[in-house]
Amino acid sequence: MSPADCEPIAAPLYNRLHFAKRCAAVSLEFRAMRAEGQAHIDRIEKALALVRKFLDWDRALRRFDELNARVEDPTLWDKPKEAEAVMKERRRLEASIGTVNEISREMADAVEFIELGEMEGDEDTVNEGLATLAQLADRADADKVQALLAGEADSNDTYLEVHAGAGGTESQDWAEMLQRMYTRWAERKGYKVELVDYHSGEAAGIKSCTLLIKGENAYGYAKTESGVHRLVRISPYDSSARRHTSFSSVWVYPVIDDSFEVEVNPADLKIDTYRASGAGGQHVNTTDSAVRITHQPSGIVVASQIDRSQHKNREIAMGMLKARLFEEEMRKREEAASAEHASKSDIGWGHQIRSYVLQPYQQVKDLRTGVVSTSPGDVLDGELDAFMAAALSQRVTGEKAEVEDID
């Protein structure tokens, strides 16, 4: 029965009232279906609008035409490195533009399908169209994040440093929890994780560590995590079972190769060697194989103790230094760099990007985007994609959410 079937009929009063109730119920059902469909459409259009804004749609279309013309030029491959860069940019634009056009087309088809079902009073057809829209909305959200990972180094592997704040054992334990959280996140994504540098705490936890995370778009996702992270919990180290607040900072920068030109003056470097430390294995040996490099003009310090060879550790540390300098230059060029600036501030109140509250209630809140999880256990086990996606979107929109911290 469709709303079109609800016409006045000659019948006893009881039958007419019963018929009217049935018509009202059908009308409400169809309005609910339309509302559900519109919610899916709004979600899809919001995701596509974000991608178009990020790409600068008209400019992207012109650029794609230019790249197609260059690809057809037989002299392009006379310069292989330049040709590869052209092909890489073309593939990225082709994928992003194609995804937007395809989802737009499929959304229009689904809407037409739903309208046809409503006209004919075919509930099965309407439901099928709604299901298609729901799937498209999920796909648009997922593809939106992929499209936003189009920065100069987003596709690269990444280094991720964790540093404990003031507070001794409490903060050092929290730093180790963050190390585990990012390791679990990387493993969930199918990435490979290596521990490049590690300094254990006096009683428990770590003072600092550096992870090397290898995988497609590792830096693109992880770059939004730079900043101070705050933990509130009943301390396992307090015999009085009091609540404690701890801070640790995270700093993320991409692995770069020879295609990224970064000049380093050897005279600006202070190089120290020391004995590797840690809980065992490759991080403990009997020679001064670990290497620490300080770039004196910027104050950047990097270290490696992943290898038993001092020469190899020096090579790794130099690569890390160049990556940090490159990331610093990118950060200066970005307008939306508030998270990175925060991560270089004091590790304490007023600078945190996310709060993790385990007592007296359970909640994790991102103080930049307002994204909330009521399952801290899952977040600390690596469920970070929702936080990363929202932060990536915010970088494009530039919208600042007014979010109150939690306690």
Buried (B, 14 or more C-beta within 10 A) or exposed (E): EBBEEBEEEEEEEEEEEEBEEEBEEBEEBBEEBBEBBEBBBEBBBBBBBBBBEBBEBEEBEEBBEEBEEBEEEEEBEEEEEEBEEBBEBBEBBEBBBEBBEEBBEBBEEBBEBBBEBBEEBBBEBBBBBBEBBBEBBBBBBBBBBBBBBBBEBBBBBBBBBBBBBEBBBBBBBBBBBBBEBBBBBBEEBEBEBEBBBBBBBEEBBBBBBBBBBBBBBBBBBBBBBBBBBBBBBEBEEEEEEEBBBBBBBBBBBBBBEEEBEBEEEEEEBEEEEEEBBBEEEBBEBEEEBBBBBBBEEEEBBBBBBBBEEBEBBBBBBBBBBBBBBBBBEBBEEEEBBBBBEBBBEEBBEEBBBBBBBBEEEBBBBBBBBEBEBEEBEEBBBBBBBBBBBBBBBBBBEEEEEEBEEBE
